[in-house]
């Protein structure tokens, strides 16, 4: 091609900055790494805060948001770790606190005794402060030489802004009076004001974190979950019964998806109580945690689409996460998780659920099961990478999971004896509500379904009970 004389004015320097900006002195590699380590620690501790508070947070919307935000933080932690490793920095020193003030800040937020203070600490102080620091980095660094850092900072800021926006809306909805938290918020602000100092100043004294934080895996639910011990409807027994048509089976699949609220509650405990793994383990497990939260919300959307008020028609329990989190250790919980994913009979797999959904007249059910199935392929890979490596053979890992699962799900009768639940069969009410939405008459055979989890596990295996 011929070149015009004089040359056309094209953007210089690949369009990332002007020549004036590229002559900015900016940060040395040492200073850049120091700042990146702060962002890394900030996000890693925010990941811990969001993950560790998932089970004990009763509000469903916050439980789901914490699942997402822990995933965001884990992904950006990984990006910063990779960038720091590129910058002449062995050993990386990424497992230690870069600043005592930040350590106190996040210990305090993690130990916050109420949802209100947790929201204020995380979304009103910690995340906005991190965003401000990142913006100053973009404003001051040399945009040409530090472009790899700028790129990951920009990506991180997109999702940090999203988290802050969610937090702001939640605070507006829930926080009526900040005055009760003023003294504690002043402590957090003092920590932030002294970041980059040699140590925490004498006036900054721990409050809620004066005693070591203790993780609680006992699941909490809000008032919409009115019968959380109810194990009166065995969704799998209905779903895999050939006498029933696909349409009512979509209801059971929406229930199965919504019930997956307890999976992030359980995976949270694995992440929180498993120490010393490579960061890739926590990143992958947090991705799986978020996927399971997405599945729960798919079920919620399925019921909303049908105009069904799920809190009154569907008794979503927490017996699975409660039993696993309180009766098993982390590797046993992971074993059960892997066994459920890998050890089901072929006819009861994700392909079957997708096929049932596609045969129904509900396109959302087909879409949800399509993605649910795809997610399980990823989860199988996560299990192979991080769980099966603990065993000599895959069969050993599956057998161990089966054995661990046999240790739980034994409290059906005990829950009833203790008057925690009557295990009410809520299925007829749900089915009638759906038939009203569909404009059809309920089928008597479907209405009569009355199989519970008393003697049959979710994989259709018979189990012993406590009475």
matplotlib code that plots the C-alpha trace (Angstrom):
import matplotlib.pyplot as plt

x = [0.0, 1.2, 1.8, 0.4, 2.9, 2.6, 1.8, -1.8, -2.1, -2.6, -2.9, 0.6, 1.8, -0.9, -3.6, -3.0, -1.6, -0.1, 3.6, 3.2, 1.7, 4.3, 7.0, 5.5, 8.1, 5.5, 6.4, 9.5, 9.1, 9.7, 7.0, 4.6, 5.0, 4.4, 1.1, 0.0, 0.7, -1.7, -4.4, -3.8, -4.1, -7.1, -9.0, -7.8, -9.1, -12.4, -12.7, -12.3, -14.9, -17.5, -16.9, -16.8, -20.1, -22.1, -23.6, -24.3, -25.9, -29.7, -30.8, -31.1, -30.1, -27.0, -26.0, -26.2, -24.3, -21.6, -21.2, -20.7, -18.5, -16.2, -15.8, -15.0, -12.4, -10.8, -10.5, -8.8, -6.5, -5.3, -4.7, -2.6, -0.6, 0.3, 1.3, 3.4, 5.3, 6.2, 8.0, 11.4, 9.9, 10.9, 10.0, 6.7, 5.7, 2.0, 0.9, 1.8, 0.1, 1.8, 0.5, -0.6, -3.4, -5.0, -4.7, -6.6, -9.2, -10.1, -10.0, -12.5, -14.8, -14.6, -15.6, -18.4, -21.3, -24.1, -25.1, -25.4, -21.8, -20.5, -22.2, -20.8, -17.3, -17.1, -19.1, -19.0, -15.3, -13.1, -14.1, -14.4, -11.0, -9.5, -11.1, -9.6, -6.2, -6.4, -7.6, -4.6, -2.4, -3.9, -3.4, 0.2, 1.9, 3.5, 0.8, 3.2, 5.7, 3.1, 0.4, 0.1, -0.7, -3.1, -5.0, -5.7, -6.5, -9.1, -10.7, -10.8, -12.3, -15.2, -16.3, -15.3, -17.7, -20.4, -19.9, -19.9, -23.2, -24.8, -23.6, -24.8, -28.3, -28.3, -27.2, -29.9, -32.5, -31.2, -29.3, -31.6, -29.2, -25.4, -24.9, -24.6, -21.6, -19.8, -17.1, -16.3, -16.4, -13.9, -11.6, -11.8, -11.2, -8.1, -6.8, -7.3, -5.8, -2.6, -2.1, 1.5, 2.7, 5.3, 2.7, -0.7, -0.7, -1.2, -4.7, -6.0, -7.1, -8.9, -12.6, -14.5, -11.3, -9.7, -10.5, -9.7, -12.6, -14.3, -15.9, -19.5, -20.8, -24.2, -26.6, -29.0, -32.1, -34.5, -38.3, -39.0, -37.6, -40.3, -39.7, -35.9, -35.8, -38.5, -37.5, -41.0, -40.7, -38.1, -37.6, -35.4, -38.0, -40.5, -38.2, -37.0, -40.4, -41.4, -45.1, -44.9, -44.8, -42.1, -44.2, -44.6, -41.0, -39.9, -41.3, -39.2, -36.1, -36.8, -37.1, -33.8, -32.1, -33.4, -32.5, -28.9, -28.7, -27.1, -24.3, -22.5, -23.1, -21.3, -18.5, -17.9, -17.0, -14.5, -12.8, -12.7, -11.5, -9.0, -5.6, -2.3, -3.5, -2.2, -4.2, -5.6, -7.5, -9.4, -10.0, -11.5, -13.6, -14.9, -15.9, -17.9, -19.4, -20.7, -22.0, -24.1, -25.5, -26.4, -28.2, -30.3, -31.3, -32.2, -34.8, -36.1, -36.5, -38.3, -40.9, -41.2, -41.8, -44.8, -46.1, -45.6, -44.8, -42.1, -41.7, -45.3, -45.4, -41.9, -40.2, -36.5, -34.5, -30.9, -30.5, -27.8, -25.4, -26.3, -25.4, -22.2, -20.9, -21.5, -20.8, -17.9, -14.5, -13.5, -12.1, -15.2, -17.5, -15.5, -15.8, -19.6, -19.7, -17.6, -19.5, -22.8, -21.4, -19.7, -21.4, -25.0, -26.6, -26.4, -30.1, -30.2, -27.5, -27.5, -28.2, -31.4, -32.5, -31.8, -33.7, -36.7, -36.6, -36.4, -39.5, -41.5, -43.1, -41.0, -38.1, -36.5, -36.3, -34.4, -32.1, -31.4, -30.6, -28.4, -26.2, -26.5, -25.1, -22.3, -21.3, -21.1, -18.4, -16.3, -17.0, -15.9, -12.6, -12.2, -12.9, -10.2, -7.7, -8.1, -10.0, -9.0, -5.3, -5.7, -6.4, -4.5, -7.4, -10.6, -12.6, -11.0, -12.2, -15.7, -16.0, -14.8, -17.5, -20.2, -19.0, -18.9, -22.4, -23.7, -22.6, -25.2, -28.9, -29.8, -31.9, -35.3, -37.1, -35.1, -36.1, -39.7, -39.2, -37.7, -40.6, -38.4, -40.6, -43.5, -42.0, -45.2, -45.8, -46.0, -46.0, -49.8, -50.0, -47.1, -48.5, -51.9, -50.4, -48.5, -51.6, -53.4, -50.6, -50.6, -54.4, -54.8, -56.5, -54.2, -53.6, -54.7, -51.6, -49.3, -51.2, -50.9, -47.0, -45.9, -42.3, -40.0, -36.3, -36.9, -35.5, -34.3, -31.3, -31.1, -29.3, -32.2, -30.1, -31.9, -30.4, -30.9, -32.5, -32.5, -36.0]
y = [0.0, 3.5, 5.8, 9.3, 12.1, 13.6, 10.5, 10.3, 10.9, 7.5, 6.9, 6.5, 3.8, 1.2, 3.6, 3.0, 6.5, 9.7, 10.4, 12.8, 10.2, 7.6, 10.0, 10.0, 8.7, 6.5, 3.6, 1.5, -2.2, -2.4, 0.2, -1.3, -4.8, -3.3, -1.8, -5.0, -7.0, -4.7, -5.2, -9.0, -9.1, -6.9, -9.1, -12.3, -11.2, -10.0, -13.5, -14.9, -12.5, -13.3, -17.1, -17.5, -15.6, -17.6, -20.2, -17.9, -15.2, -15.8, -13.4, -15.4, -12.5, -11.8, -15.4, -15.6, -12.3, -13.4, -16.5, -14.3, -11.8, -14.4, -15.8, -12.4, -11.8, -15.2, -14.7, -11.3, -12.7, -15.2, -12.4, -10.4, -13.4, -14.0, -10.4, -10.2, -13.4, -11.8, -8.9, -10.3, -11.1, -14.6, -15.6, -13.9, -13.6, -13.6, -15.6, -12.9, -9.6, -6.6, -4.2, -4.6, -2.1, -4.1, -7.2, -5.6, -4.1, -7.5, -9.4, -6.9, -7.1, -10.9, -11.0, -8.4, -9.7, -8.5, -8.3, -4.6, -4.1, -6.6, -4.7, -1.4, -2.7, -4.6, -2.5, 1.0, 1.1, -1.8, -2.1, 1.7, 2.2, -0.5, 1.0, 4.5, 3.0, 1.2, 4.5, 6.3, 3.5, 4.1, 7.9, 7.8, 4.8, 4.9, 3.6, 2.1, 0.3, -0.9, -1.8, -5.4, -4.2, -1.5, -4.1, -6.4, -3.4, -2.2, -5.6, -5.8, -2.4, -3.3, -6.0, -4.1, -1.3, -4.0, -5.2, -1.7, -1.0, -4.1, -3.2, 0.3, -0.8, -3.4, -0.8, 1.5, -1.2, -2.6, 0.0, 2.5, 3.8, 3.8, 5.5, 2.2, 1.3, 4.6, 3.7, 0.5, 2.3, 4.8, 1.9, 0.7, 4.2, 4.5, 1.3, 2.6, 6.0, 4.3, 1.8, 2.0, 2.9, 0.7, -0.8, -0.2, 3.0, 2.6, 4.1, 1.4, -1.4, -4.5, -4.8, -7.8, -9.5, -9.3, -13.0, -15.2, -15.5, -18.9, -20.0, -21.3, -23.8, -24.0, -22.7, -19.9, -19.0, -16.1, -16.4, -17.4, -20.8, -21.7, -25.5, -26.0, -29.5, -30.8, -33.9, -34.9, -34.8, -37.0, -35.1, -37.8, -40.5, -38.5, -37.3, -40.8, -42.5, -43.3, -43.1, -39.3, -36.9, -34.3, -31.3, -31.9, -33.1, -29.6, -28.5, -31.1, -29.9, -26.3, -27.5, -29.4, -26.3, -24.0, -26.5, -26.1, -23.1, -25.6, -26.5, -23.1, -23.3, -26.6, -25.7, -22.6, -24.9, -26.9, -23.7, -22.2, -25.2, -26.6, -25.0, -25.0, -25.8, -24.0, -21.0, -22.7, -25.0, -22.1, -20.4, -23.6, -24.5, -20.9, -21.1, -24.3, -22.6, -19.8, -22.2, -23.9, -20.6, -19.8, -23.1, -22.2, -19.0, -20.8, -22.7, -19.5, -18.0, -21.1, -20.7, -16.9, -17.6, -19.8, -17.2, -19.5, -18.0, -20.5, -19.6, -20.7, -23.7, -25.2, -26.2, -25.7, -27.5, -27.1, -30.6, -31.6, -28.7, -28.8, -32.5, -32.3, -29.2, -30.4, -34.1, -34.5, -33.0, -31.1, -34.0, -36.1, -33.3, -33.0, -36.8, -36.6, -33.8, -35.7, -38.9, -37.2, -35.6, -38.7, -41.7, -41.4, -44.1, -43.3, -42.9, -40.3, -38.1, -34.5, -35.7, -37.3, -34.1, -32.2, -34.7, -34.4, -30.6, -30.6, -32.9, -30.4, -27.3, -25.1, -23.6, -22.1, -25.6, -26.8, -23.8, -24.2, -27.9, -27.3, -25.0, -27.1, -30.1, -28.0, -26.8, -30.3, -31.1, -28.4, -29.6, -33.1, -31.6, -29.8, -33.0, -34.8, -32.1, -31.5, -34.4, -37.6, -36.8, -37.8, -41.4, -44.2, -44.8, -43.0, -46.0, -45.4, -41.8, -42.7, -45.5, -43.1, -40.6, -43.3, -44.3, -40.7, -40.0, -43.1, -41.3, -38.5, -38.2, -40.3, -37.7, -37.9, -39.4, -37.4, -34.1, -35.2, -36.4, -33.1, -31.3, -29.5, -30.6, -32.8, -33.6, -32.3, -33.4, -30.0, -31.5, -31.5, -27.7, -26.9, -29.1, -27.5, -24.0, -25.0, -26.5, -23.2, -21.4, -23.9, -23.8, -27.5, -30.0, -31.8, -35.5, -37.6, -39.9, -36.9, -35.4, -38.7, -38.7, -39.1, -40.4, -38.8, -39.1, -41.2, -44.4, -43.3, -41.1, -38.6, -41.2, -43.6, -45.8, -47.1, -45.8, -46.5, -43.9, -43.0, -44.3]
z = [0.0, -0.6, 2.5, 2.5, 3.0, 5.5, 7.6, 8.9, 12.7, 14.2, 18.0, 19.4, 21.7, 20.8, 22.0, 25.7, 26.5, 25.1, 24.9, 27.8, 30.0, 29.0, 30.3, 33.8, 36.3, 38.0, 40.3, 40.4, 40.3, 44.0, 44.8, 42.3, 43.9, 47.3, 46.2, 44.4, 47.5, 49.4, 46.8, 46.9, 50.7, 50.7, 48.3, 49.9, 53.3, 51.7, 50.2, 53.6, 55.1, 52.4, 52.4, 56.2, 56.8, 54.2, 56.5, 59.5, 57.4, 57.6, 54.8, 51.6, 49.3, 51.3, 51.4, 47.6, 47.2, 49.6, 47.4, 44.3, 46.0, 47.5, 43.9, 42.5, 45.2, 44.6, 40.9, 41.3, 44.0, 41.4, 38.9, 41.3, 42.5, 38.8, 38.2, 41.4, 40.4, 37.1, 38.7, 40.0, 43.4, 44.6, 47.3, 46.9, 50.5, 49.7, 52.7, 55.2, 56.1, 54.4, 57.0, 60.6, 60.2, 57.4, 59.5, 62.3, 59.9, 58.4, 61.6, 62.9, 59.9, 59.9, 63.6, 63.3, 65.5, 63.3, 59.6, 59.9, 61.0, 58.5, 55.7, 56.9, 57.4, 54.1, 51.6, 53.1, 54.2, 53.0, 49.4, 48.7, 50.2, 48.0, 45.0, 45.9, 46.2, 42.9, 41.2, 42.6, 41.2, 37.7, 38.1, 39.2, 37.6, 34.2, 31.9, 29.4, 31.5, 34.1, 31.6, 32.8, 36.3, 35.0, 33.0, 36.0, 38.2, 35.7, 35.6, 39.4, 39.7, 37.5, 39.9, 43.0, 41.8, 41.3, 44.9, 46.3, 44.5, 45.9, 49.4, 49.1, 48.2, 51.0, 53.5, 52.4, 52.8, 56.2, 58.1, 59.9, 62.5, 62.3, 65.6, 67.5, 65.3, 65.3, 67.8, 65.9, 62.5, 64.0, 64.8, 61.2, 59.8, 62.1, 60.6, 57.1, 57.9, 59.1, 56.3, 55.1, 58.6, 60.4, 62.7, 64.2, 66.3, 70.0, 69.9, 67.5, 69.8, 68.8, 69.6, 68.2, 67.2, 70.7, 70.8, 67.8, 65.4, 65.4, 62.2, 62.5, 59.9, 61.5, 58.7, 59.5, 57.4, 57.5, 58.1, 54.5, 55.4, 57.9, 58.1, 57.6, 59.0, 56.7, 54.8, 53.9, 50.1, 48.3, 45.0, 43.5, 44.1, 42.2, 39.5, 38.5, 38.7, 35.1, 35.8, 36.1, 33.1, 32.5, 33.4, 37.2, 37.2, 36.4, 39.7, 41.5, 39.6, 40.5, 44.1, 43.8, 42.4, 45.1, 47.8, 46.7, 49.0, 51.4, 49.0, 49.3, 53.0, 53.1, 50.6, 52.7, 55.6, 53.5, 52.3, 55.8, 57.6, 55.1, 55.7, 53.8, 50.3, 47.2, 46.3, 43.2, 45.5, 47.2, 43.8, 42.3, 45.4, 45.5, 41.9, 42.6, 45.6, 43.4, 40.8, 43.5, 44.6, 41.0, 40.8, 43.9, 42.3, 39.1, 41.1, 42.6, 39.2, 38.0, 40.7, 40.2, 36.5, 37.4, 39.8, 42.7, 46.1, 47.0, 50.7, 51.4, 49.0, 49.2, 52.4, 51.6, 54.3, 55.5, 56.9, 54.5, 55.2, 58.9, 59.2, 57.1, 58.7, 62.3, 62.0, 59.4, 59.0, 55.9, 53.8, 54.7, 53.5, 50.3, 49.9, 50.2, 47.7, 45.2, 45.7, 45.0, 41.9, 40.5, 42.1, 41.0, 38.9, 35.1, 34.8, 37.6, 36.1, 34.8, 31.3, 32.5, 34.2, 31.1, 29.0, 31.3, 31.2, 27.4, 27.1, 29.2, 27.9, 30.2, 28.3, 31.4, 32.9, 29.8, 29.9, 33.6, 33.4, 30.3, 32.3, 35.5, 33.5, 32.1, 35.5, 36.8, 34.2, 35.7, 39.2, 38.2, 37.1, 40.4, 42.3, 40.3, 40.8, 44.5, 46.1, 44.3, 44.7, 48.4, 47.3, 45.6, 43.1, 42.0, 43.4, 46.8, 46.8, 45.7, 48.3, 51.0, 50.0, 50.2, 53.6, 54.8, 53.5, 55.4, 58.6, 58.1, 57.1, 60.1, 62.0, 60.2, 63.2, 65.7, 64.1, 64.5, 68.0, 69.0, 67.3, 64.9, 62.1, 61.2, 57.8, 56.2, 52.7, 51.0, 47.5, 46.8, 47.6, 45.3, 42.5, 42.8, 42.6, 39.5, 37.9, 38.5, 36.7, 33.9, 33.6, 33.9, 36.3, 38.8, 38.1, 41.0, 40.7, 41.0, 43.9, 45.8, 45.8, 49.4, 49.6, 52.1, 52.9, 55.9, 54.4, 51.0, 50.3, 47.4, 45.3, 46.0, 48.3, 51.4, 54.6, 58.3, 60.5, 64.2, 64.8]

ax = plt.figure().add_subplot(projection="3d")
ax.plot(x, y, z, "-o")
ax.set_aspect("equal")
plt.show()
